[in-house]
Amino acid sequence: MTPTSGLAGVDLNSLRPGSMIDVETKSRHYHIECLGGDKIRVSGHPELCPEPVPAHLLGLIARGTHLKFLLNDRRPVTTSRVVRLHVDQPVDPPKAASVKSSPSVN
């Protein structure tokens, strides 16, 4: 994972699936896994999502704004204001070195 701290905001469309976002709000700490597009898996609320649950992010995640997501395609959640963001993006696997065959010596 490649860490990025001190961000003012983040758009899920700029992140690869598998990216992890730690969002600290005024009252809670949320862990978000990007699944692609606006799809996420979120945890951090003791009653609504104590364990990771599927959700859809509504808008951007930015310091000074409220984190908004839709749990299980039906329950809208708006958090207290975001005070800190940290993103870990998956590292691309190293490309396999091409193996060149050496000419045979007769």
Residue pairs with C-beta under 8 A, 6 or more apart in sequence:
1 20
1 88
1 89
1 90
1 91
2 88
2 89
2 90
2 91
3 86
3 87
3 88
4 86
4 87
4 88
4 89
5 85
5 86
5 87
6 85
7 63
7 85
7 86
7 87
8 62
8 63
8 85
9 60
9 61
9 62
9 63
9 65
9 85
10 21
10 60
10 61
10 62
10 85
10 87
11 60
12 34
12 37
12 38
12 40
12 57
12 61
13 37
15 21
15 34
15 87
15 89
16 34
16 89
16 90
17 34
17 35
17 36
18 33
18 34
18 89
18 90
19 33
19 34
19 87
19 88
19 89
19 90
20 31
20 32
20 33
20 34
20 87
20 88
21 31
21 32
21 33
21 34
21 61
21 85
21 86
21 87
21 88
22 29
22 30
22 31
22 32
22 84
22 85
22 86
22 87
23 29
23 30
23 31
23 32
23 44
23 61
23 67
23 79
23 82
23 84
23 85
24 30
24 82
24 83
24 84
24 85
25 66
25 67
25 79
25 80
25 81
25 82
25 83
26 80
26 81
26 83
27 79
27 80
28 44
28 45
28 79
28 80
29 44
30 42
30 43
30 44
30 45
30 67
30 79
31 42
31 43
31 44
31 52
32 40
32 41
32 42
32 57
32 61
33 40
33 41
33 42
33 52
34 40
35 41
35 54
38 56
38 57
38 58
39 54
39 55
39 56
39 57
40 54
40 55
40 56
40 57
40 69
41 52
41 53
41 54
41 55
42 49
42 52
42 53
42 55
42 69
42 71
43 49
43 50
43 51
43 52
43 53
45 77
48 71
48 75
48 77
49 55
49 71
53 71
53 72
54 71
54 72
55 69
55 70
55 71
55 72
55 77
56 69
56 70
56 73
57 68
57 69
58 68
58 69
58 70
58 76
59 65
59 68
61 67
61 82
61 85
62 82
62 85
63 82
63 83
63 84
63 85
64 81
64 82
65 81
65 82
66 78
66 79
66 80
66 81
66 82
67 77
67 78
67 79
67 82
68 76
68 77
68 78
68 79
69 76
69 77
70 76
70 77
71 77
